[in-house]
Amino acid sequence: MGTRREQLAGALRTEVFCWKVLKVLVLFLVLAIIQACTSRRPNLPALSRSRIPPRAGSESAQTQRPRAKPKIRAPLPDENSLVAKLTHRTPPHRAASLRLTEEGKRLLESGQYDKALARLEKTLAIDSTNPYVYYYLAKAHYHVGHHQESLNFLEVAESVLSGQPYWLAEVYSLKGENFRALGFLNLAVSNFNKALQLNPGNQVASNGLTRLRREIKVPSLR
């Protein structure tokens, strides 16, 4: 019985010793793997300060990339003279129509609104493709108090003059005057702003906005 116990105790001591040896071997193996991986890692070059891009908003960044100044649009050249549009290639009916439109414009400028309206209606009968007559008919109706008729002609003028910024600005400014007269102040502001976006030199739109600022709070376009 005593011999049996001694054999079991000896076997147990042997097993414990083997486990300790195995742990030591595993530890050495792990250390060897870590050292091997460390030695194979490539050396990364140190970044010099010159390679580091400057932060946005820093002094160097602002020096390298100066901000562009916003462009201020210049007023468009005056295209108010219709006779100046006549050339040797202008068809006779268009030439007559432009001359009559010019006469109607001068009658408007002199305050003879009824005569101007009659002259411009005659002009429209001669050449309905004349785009400028629609604008001046709208202007004549505005001056005699026919604001809805004026807006109707301006709708046509906006369509036929869409490719001419100067005249389109004139259309929008006159729309603004009509809407202001009818009491639609927000629409008036919108059209005055459209006119100034196309032509900052449009005095009708600029003066119209100045008057409206006394009545409602209007943010400045410029």
C-alpha positions as CSV (number, residue, x, y, z in Angstrom):
1,M,0.0,0.0,0.0
2,G,2.8,2.3,0.9
3,T,4.6,1.5,-2.3
4,R,1.5,2.3,-4.3
5,R,1.1,5.8,-2.7
6,E,4.8,6.6,-3.4
7,Q,4.4,5.7,-7.1
8,L,1.4,8.0,-7.4
9,A,3.1,10.8,-5.6
10,G,6.2,10.4,-7.9
11,A,4.0,10.4,-11.0
12,L,2.2,13.6,-9.8
13,R,5.5,15.4,-9.2
14,T,6.8,14.4,-12.6
15,E,3.6,15.7,-14.3
16,V,3.8,19.1,-12.5
17,F,7.5,19.4,-13.5
18,C,6.6,18.7,-17.1
19,W,3.8,21.4,-17.1
20,K,6.3,24.0,-15.7
21,V,8.8,23.1,-18.4
22,L,6.1,23.4,-21.1
23,K,5.1,26.9,-19.8
24,V,8.6,28.1,-19.9
25,L,9.0,26.8,-23.5
26,V,5.8,28.5,-24.6
27,L,6.9,31.8,-23.0
28,F,10.3,31.7,-24.8
29,L,8.5,30.9,-28.1
30,V,6.1,33.9,-27.7
31,L,9.1,36.2,-26.9
32,A,10.9,35.0,-30.0
33,I,7.9,35.6,-32.3
34,I,7.5,39.2,-30.9
35,Q,11.2,40.0,-31.4
36,A,11.1,38.6,-35.0
37,C,8.0,40.7,-35.9
38,T,9.7,43.8,-34.4
39,S,12.9,43.4,-36.4
40,R,11.0,43.0,-39.7
41,R,9.0,46.3,-39.3
42,P,10.2,48.9,-41.8
43,N,11.6,52.1,-40.5
44,L,9.2,54.9,-41.4
45,P,10.9,58.2,-42.4
46,A,10.3,61.1,-40.1
47,L,8.0,63.8,-41.6
48,S,9.7,67.1,-41.9
49,R,7.8,70.2,-41.0
50,S,7.9,71.4,-44.6
51,R,5.8,68.4,-45.7
52,I,3.0,69.0,-43.3
53,P,0.3,71.0,-45.1
54,P,-0.7,74.2,-43.3
55,R,-4.0,74.2,-41.5
56,A,-6.9,76.0,-43.2
57,G,-7.1,79.5,-41.8
58,S,-3.4,79.6,-40.8
59,E,-1.2,82.5,-41.9
60,S,0.8,80.4,-44.3
61,A,-2.4,79.0,-45.9
62,Q,-3.8,82.5,-46.4
63,T,-0.5,83.6,-47.9
64,Q,-0.5,80.7,-50.4
65,R,-4.2,81.0,-51.3
66,P,-5.4,84.6,-51.2
67,R,-9.2,85.0,-51.3
68,A,-10.6,86.3,-54.5
69,K,-12.5,89.6,-54.1
70,P,-16.2,89.5,-55.1
71,K,-16.8,91.0,-58.5
72,I,-19.0,94.0,-58.7
73,R,-21.1,94.1,-61.8
74,A,-20.9,97.3,-63.8
75,P,-24.1,98.9,-65.2
76,L,-25.0,97.8,-68.7
77,P,-24.5,100.3,-71.5
78,D,-27.6,102.3,-72.4
79,E,-29.5,100.7,-75.3
80,N,-32.4,103.1,-75.2
81,S,-32.1,104.5,-78.7
82,L,-34.1,102.4,-81.2
83,V,-33.0,104.5,-84.2
84,A,-29.4,103.4,-83.5
85,K,-30.5,99.8,-84.2
86,L,-31.3,100.7,-87.8
87,T,-28.8,99.4,-90.4
88,H,-28.8,99.0,-94.2
89,R,-30.0,95.5,-93.7
90,T,-33.1,96.4,-91.6
91,P,-36.3,95.5,-93.6
92,P,-38.5,98.5,-94.5
93,H,-41.4,97.5,-92.3
94,R,-39.1,97.0,-89.3
95,A,-37.4,100.3,-89.9
96,A,-40.8,102.1,-90.0
97,S,-41.9,100.3,-86.8
98,L,-38.7,101.2,-84.9
99,R,-39.0,104.9,-86.0
100,L,-42.7,105.0,-84.8
101,T,-41.7,103.3,-81.5
102,E,-39.0,106.0,-81.0
103,E,-41.7,108.7,-81.6
104,G,-43.9,107.0,-79.1
105,K,-41.1,106.9,-76.6
106,R,-40.5,110.7,-77.0
107,L,-44.2,111.3,-76.5
108,L,-44.0,109.4,-73.2
109,E,-41.0,111.4,-72.1
110,S,-42.9,114.6,-72.8
111,G,-45.9,113.5,-70.8
112,Q,-48.3,113.1,-73.8
113,Y,-49.4,109.6,-72.7
114,D,-52.6,109.3,-74.8
115,K,-50.9,110.4,-78.0
116,A,-48.0,108.0,-77.2
117,L,-50.5,105.1,-76.7
118,A,-52.2,105.8,-80.0
119,R,-48.8,106.0,-81.8
120,L,-47.6,102.8,-80.3
121,E,-50.8,100.9,-81.1
122,K,-50.3,102.0,-84.8
123,T,-46.7,100.7,-84.6
124,L,-47.9,97.3,-83.4
125,A,-50.3,97.1,-86.4
126,I,-47.3,97.7,-88.7
127,D,-45.0,95.1,-87.2
128,S,-46.1,92.8,-84.4
129,T,-42.7,91.2,-84.3
130,N,-41.1,94.4,-83.0
131,P,-40.1,93.4,-79.4
132,Y,-39.7,97.0,-78.1
133,V,-43.2,98.1,-78.9
134,Y,-44.6,95.8,-76.3
135,Y,-42.4,97.4,-73.6
136,Y,-43.4,100.9,-74.6
137,L,-47.1,100.0,-74.8
138,A,-46.8,98.6,-71.3
139,K,-45.2,101.9,-70.2
140,A,-48.0,103.9,-71.8
141,H,-50.7,101.9,-70.1
142,Y,-48.8,102.3,-66.8
143,H,-48.8,106.1,-67.1
144,V,-52.5,106.3,-67.9
145,G,-53.3,104.0,-64.9
146,H,-54.1,100.8,-66.8
147,H,-51.8,98.6,-64.6
148,Q,-53.2,95.2,-65.5
149,E,-53.0,96.0,-69.2
150,S,-49.5,97.1,-68.6
151,L,-48.6,93.8,-66.9
152,N,-50.2,91.9,-69.8
153,F,-47.9,93.6,-72.3
154,L,-44.9,93.1,-70.0
155,E,-45.5,89.4,-70.0
156,V,-45.1,89.4,-73.8
157,A,-42.1,91.8,-73.6
158,E,-40.4,89.5,-71.1
159,S,-40.7,86.6,-73.5
160,V,-39.5,88.4,-76.7
161,L,-36.7,90.4,-74.9
162,S,-35.4,87.4,-72.8
163,G,-32.0,87.5,-74.6
164,Q,-31.4,91.2,-74.0
165,P,-30.3,91.9,-70.4
166,Y,-30.7,95.6,-70.6
167,W,-34.2,95.5,-71.9
168,L,-35.2,92.6,-69.6
169,A,-34.1,94.7,-66.6
170,E,-36.3,97.5,-68.0
171,V,-39.2,95.1,-68.1
172,Y,-38.7,93.9,-64.5
173,S,-38.4,97.5,-63.2
174,L,-41.7,98.5,-64.9
175,K,-43.3,95.3,-63.5
176,G,-42.1,96.5,-60.1
177,E,-43.7,99.9,-60.6
178,N,-47.1,98.3,-61.6
179,F,-47.1,95.9,-58.6
180,R,-46.3,98.8,-56.3
181,A,-49.2,100.8,-57.7
182,L,-51.5,97.8,-57.2
183,G,-50.3,97.3,-53.6
184,F,-48.4,94.1,-54.2
185,L,-45.3,95.3,-52.4
186,N,-43.5,91.9,-52.1
187,L,-43.9,91.3,-55.9
188,A,-42.7,94.8,-56.5
189,V,-39.5,94.2,-54.4
190,S,-38.9,90.9,-56.2
191,N,-39.1,92.5,-59.6
192,F,-36.9,95.5,-58.6
193,N,-34.3,93.1,-57.4
194,K,-34.4,91.1,-60.6
195,A,-33.9,94.3,-62.6
196,L,-30.9,95.2,-60.5
197,Q,-29.3,91.8,-60.8
198,L,-29.4,92.2,-64.5
199,N,-28.4,95.8,-64.6
200,P,-27.1,97.5,-61.4
201,G,-27.5,100.8,-63.1
202,N,-31.3,100.6,-63.5
203,Q,-32.4,103.8,-61.8
204,V,-36.1,103.0,-61.8
205,A,-35.5,99.8,-59.8
206,S,-33.0,101.4,-57.5
207,N,-35.4,104.4,-56.8
208,G,-38.3,102.0,-56.4
209,L,-36.6,100.0,-53.7
210,T,-35.6,103.2,-51.9
211,R,-39.3,104.2,-51.8
212,L,-40.4,100.8,-50.7
213,R,-37.9,100.7,-47.8
214,R,-39.9,103.5,-46.2
215,E,-43.0,101.4,-46.3
216,I,-41.7,97.9,-45.5
217,K,-38.4,96.4,-44.4
218,V,-36.6,95.4,-47.5
219,P,-33.1,93.8,-47.4
220,S,-30.5,95.6,-49.5
221,L,-29.5,93.8,-52.6
222,R,-26.0,95.3,-52.7
